[in-house]
Amino acid sequence: MIFKKQTKDNELYVYMNGKLIYKRWLDTGQSKVFDVMAYDKYTEFSIKEDKKK
């Protein structure tokens, strides 16, 4: 599995094998999961964006 993290303006996108699975708005903290099977409670990694200093 290949994961790619991309930040555009104020949005964080996470792709798995070229398919969008997660989107987060950084200013409000709201998020949307597009593929529940790829990101559920058993997922090994947490999707977080470092706060800008």
N, C-alpha and C positions, 0 to 999 in steps of 0.2 A: 504494500500500500504506500502510495506517495501522497504526503500532505503538503499543501502549499498555503502559506498565510500571506494575505495581501491587505494593505491599508490604503484606502482612498479617502481623502478629505477626513471625515469624522466617522468612517465606517471600517470595520474589520471584517474581512471575508476569509473563510477557511474552505479550501477545496480538498477533496479526496479523490485521487485518480481523475482529476479534471472536472469533477462534479461538485457544485456548491452544496455544502452540507451545513454551514453555520454562518450567520451574519450578526454582528453586534454594532450598535451605535455607541460610540465611545463617550459622548457627552452625557447621555441619559442613562447608560448602562443597560438599556433594553436589548434583548437578543431574540433571534428567531432560529430555530433548528429546522432544517429542511429535510434531513434524513435521520430519523430517530434511531434506526438500526446502527448507523455509523457513530452516533454520539448519544449514548444512554448512560445509565448509572453504572454500568460495568466497563466503561471506557477507561483505558489505562492512563491517558493523558488529559490534563485540564487545559481548556482553551482560554488563555488569558493574555491580555496585552499589557506590557509594562507601562507604567505611568510616565509621562514625559516630565523631565526635570526642568 
